[in-house]
Amino acid sequence: MWLMKPPVKYKMSNKMLRVLVIALFSCVSIAVGLVARQGGEGESSAADEAEIVRVIDGDSLKLMVNGRKDEARLIGIDAPEMGQRPWGRRAKDHLRELVGASGELSIEYDVERRDKYGRLLVYVRTGDGRFVNEEMLRAGYAVLFTVPPNVRHVAKFRKAQEEARQQGLGIWAGKGLKESPSGYRRSHPWR
């Protein structure tokens, strides 16, 4: 007769349990990130309908999203600051022109939904399908501004900026912008 040995009992230490929990959490986080990014170039991980409340400046809007007013920052672009006369005002006016007539907007998100200031990070499309972030670059009213991991449309944005630069549009004109928006913010920290 075979003698059966009792099953071996494994006792998991607290340290081993923590490692297992961290590994499981990491796997779930990676899976969620992959699902969010599976749309690829030109597609967003999520979208909402929004209503324009007001244009703040050339790359910021106040929107009504899901019944809540929220400040939003356009992903991938950096428009001249209002103190960068006359380009700050021109960028704001151009953005107002792009979104003003449409009323309803479609906003898309990338990897991160908010920036360190709590603003929504968005790609904006008008009711007639214009891609606002790209149009601001193409018209020469903004510069490319990438902040990883929100880089879904960077190739498209780079091309739009290059077209504006080659054609000498907006800030790329002969008497265009003298200092980048980010450089202006560094030299004017009190703004």
Secondary structure, 3 states (H helix, E strand, C coil): CCCCCCCCCCCCCHHHHHHHHHHHHHHHHHHHHHHHHCCCCCCCCEEEEEEEEEEEECCEEEEEECCEEEEEEECEEECCCCCCCCHHHHHHHHHHHHHHCCCEEEEEECCCCECCCCCEEEEEEECCCCEHHHHHHHCCCCEEECECCECCCHHHHHHHHHHHHHHCCHHHCCCCCCCCHHHHHHHCCCC
